[in-house]
Structure formats: C-alpha cells, structure tokens
Amino acid sequence: MALTDKFWDTLTTVIKMNDKIVVMAEQMKAQQQKIENLTARVIRLETALELALASRERKRVTER
C-alpha cells in the first residue's frame, strides 16, 4: 500500500506541476505581447522625435 501511495503522490505532484507550467506559459505569452506592443510604441516615439529634430534643424539652416 505504501508504494501505491507514493506513486499516487508523485503522479499528483506531476499533474500539479503541469498545471503550473501551463499557467506560466500563458502568462509568458501575455507578457511577450505587452513587450512587443511597448517596443512598437517606442519605435513610433523615436521616429516622431527624429522627425521633429530634423525639422527643427532644417528651420535653423533656412533661417541663417
């Protein structure tokens, strides 16, 4: 009986671990999506900043 109990406990532990891994994988996917969205936003901000700086520089050159 003790061997059966140990086997059952081990099987239960493995099932619980699998559930945790599935939850963690879903969380990682959500985090990755957030990171990708933030990366896209940063790229857009960098582009806007570079355009604004270039425009400002052109104005300086034409004013001289």
N, C-alpha and C positions, 0 to 999 in steps of 0.2 A: 504494500500500500504506500509506503514512503517513496518508493521510486515513481509511482504513478502521481503522487502529489508534487514531487519535484518537477516531473515532466510537465504537469499541468501549470505549475507556477512559471516555468520557463516559457511555455507557449503563451501564457497570458502576458508576460513581460514583453515578449517579441511583438505581440499584437498591439500593445500599448505604445511601444516604441514606433511601430509602423504608423500608427495614427498621428503621433507627434511629428514624424518626418513629413507626412502628407500636409499637415497644417503649416509646418515651417516652409515647405516648398511653395505653398500658396502665398504665404507672407513674402517670400523672396521674390516671387513674380510681381506682386503688387509694388514692392519697394523698387524693383528694377524699372517698372513702368513710371513710377514717380521720378526716378533719376533721369530717365530718358526725356520726360516732359520738362524737367528743370534744365537739362542740357540744351534742349531746343530753345527754351526761353532765354538762356544766357547767350546763345548764338545770335538770337534776334536782337538782344540788347547791345551786344558787341557791334553788330552791323550798324545799328542806329547810331551808336556813339562814333564809330569810324566815319559814317556819312556826315554827321554833324561837324566833326572836327575838320574833315576835308572841306566842307562848305565854308566853315569859318576861315580856314586858311586861304581859300580862293578869294574870299571877300577882302582879306588883308592885302593880298597881292594886287588885286584890281584897284584898291583904294590908293595905293602908292603911286 
